[in-house]
Amino acid sequence: MARFDLKESTPVGDFCAAFHEAFGAQIRVYDGRSRCEESVTLGDLGLTAESVFECRSSLTAGRFIERMKSEY
């Protein structure tokens, strides 16, 4: 089970590094049609609910995105 501490002040680069460490894969974060810079914070992208996001490695990419959108 992967565990991500999501806060408004968390840089995208840190989130991507944590995702890579947990799953051994890259995640790309976009703001609209363009890829975010690593220095952009999750709060800049609209994150308002700070909490812990837990998910299994068996989630498909689509399910991961759906859960992130619905919870945050």
C-alpha positions in Angstrom: 0.0 0.0 0.0 1.4 3.4 -1.0 0.9 6.4 1.2 1.2 10.0 0.1 1.1 13.0 2.4 -0.6 15.6 0.3 -0.4 19.2 1.3 -0.9 22.5 -0.5 2.8 23.3 0.0 4.1 20.0 -1.5 6.0 20.6 -4.8 5.0 18.5 -7.8 8.6 17.3 -8.0 8.4 15.8 -4.4 5.0 14.1 -5.2 6.5 12.6 -8.4 9.6 11.4 -6.5 7.4 9.8 -3.8 5.3 8.1 -6.6 8.4 6.8 -8.2 9.7 5.4 -4.9 6.4 3.7 -4.1 5.7 2.2 -7.6 8.9 2.3 -9.5 7.2 4.3 -12.3 7.0 7.9 -13.4 3.9 10.0 -13.0 3.4 13.1 -15.1 1.4 16.0 -13.6 -0.3 18.5 -16.0 -1.8 21.9 -15.5 -4.3 21.9 -18.4 -2.5 20.8 -21.5 1.1 21.5 -20.4 3.3 19.6 -18.0 3.9 21.3 -14.7 7.3 22.5 -13.5 8.6 20.6 -10.6 8.5 23.7 -8.4 4.8 24.2 -8.8 2.9 23.3 -5.6 -0.1 21.0 -5.4 -2.0 24.0 -3.9 -1.3 26.0 -7.1 -3.0 23.1 -9.0 -6.1 23.4 -6.8 -5.5 21.0 -3.9 -7.5 22.2 -1.0 -7.9 19.0 1.2 -4.7 18.2 2.9 -4.6 14.6 4.0 -3.0 11.2 3.4 -3.8 9.5 0.1 -3.4 5.7 0.3 -3.7 3.3 -2.7 -2.7 -0.1 -3.7 -0.2 -0.7 -6.5 -2.8 -2.8 -8.3 -4.8 0.3 -9.2 -4.9 1.1 -12.9 -3.8 4.5 -14.0 -7.4 5.4 -14.8 -8.6 4.4 -11.3 -5.7 6.3 -9.7 -6.7 9.5 -11.5 -10.4 9.0 -10.7 -9.6 8.6 -7.0 -7.3 11.6 -6.9 -9.9 13.8 -8.7 -12.8 12.6 -6.4 -10.9 13.0 -3.1 -9.0 16.2 -3.9 
